[in-house]
C-alpha cells in the first residue's frame, strides 16, 4: 500500500493475497511490448474498482490518489476476458469449503430484480417492467443456499422472467459443473422455465405463496436470494444501472460479491454508511 490514507473499501494485505495470484498471472500474460509496468500497481487498480462500486461515483470523480483512466481499461479488459469471474469463482469455492460444503452446489435459487437506469444508458438495452412499474433493466441472479452468486444475467426490464430464468439455468449448468439438481423460483417464472430445467437435468420448483398471508413473508431457502439482492444494493453503483453495456452491469455484481467474499474469508466487517457518518460527526 502507498503512503495515501486508506479508504474503507480498500483491500487489506490479507484480502489482496486472496486474489493477487490471479491478477499477477493475468499481468504476466499481458506484458507491455516496451516493458513498461504501468503507472499504478495492480492492487491500486482493484481498489479503484471497489471504491467506485461501493460509493457509486463516476470514473472521472475517483479521488486523485486512486488510479483514473487506467482503471477503466482494466475493468473492461477483465470483464471481456472473464478474469472478474475467475476471481469470483475462486473465492466462492473457498467460502463454500470453509462452510464445509462441496465447491459446487446441488440447489440454487433464482430471482429477478428490476432497477432504474441512469440517464445516458442506451434505450436499446433497457425497457419498462409493467408488473413492477420500473423503467430500466432486469437483473437476474442464481444463488446457492449461502447466498453466493452462481450466475448473473442483465436484460431489459421488459424481458419476461421466463427468458431470464432460461439464461440463468444455462449458466448454472455451465458454471456449476453439472452438480445442480434442483432450482427454486417464485411465481413469476412459468412452466417454460420448468421444462427448460428438466432438459438440463435440473428440477425447477415454483414455490407458491400462501394466498391468505398478507405482506412479505420469507420463504425457506428462497429468502437467500433476497438477502443477496439486499447486500448488492448496499453498494451504491448497483442502486441504479449506470452501465452502457449489460456485460458491465454483470461484472459489477461479480466485483461486489468478490469484495463481500474477501471480507468473509478474512473475518472483516463491512463498514456501514451509518457508522461512517457517526465517525465524521
Secondary structure, DSSP 8 states (H G I E B T S, - for coil): --SS---TTS--HHHHHHHHHHHHHHHHHT--TT----SS-HHHHHHHHHHHHHH---GGGS-TTS--HHHHHHHHHHHHHTHHHHHHHHHHHHHHHHTT--SS-SEEEEEEEEEEB-TTS-GGG-EEETTTTEEEEEEEEEE-TT--EEEEEEEETTS-HHHHHHHHHHHHHHHTTT---EEEE-TTS-HHHHHHHHHTT-EEEE----TT--S----TTTHHHHHHHHHHHTSGGGTTB--SSHHHHHHHHHHHHHHHHHHHHHT-----HHHHHHHH-
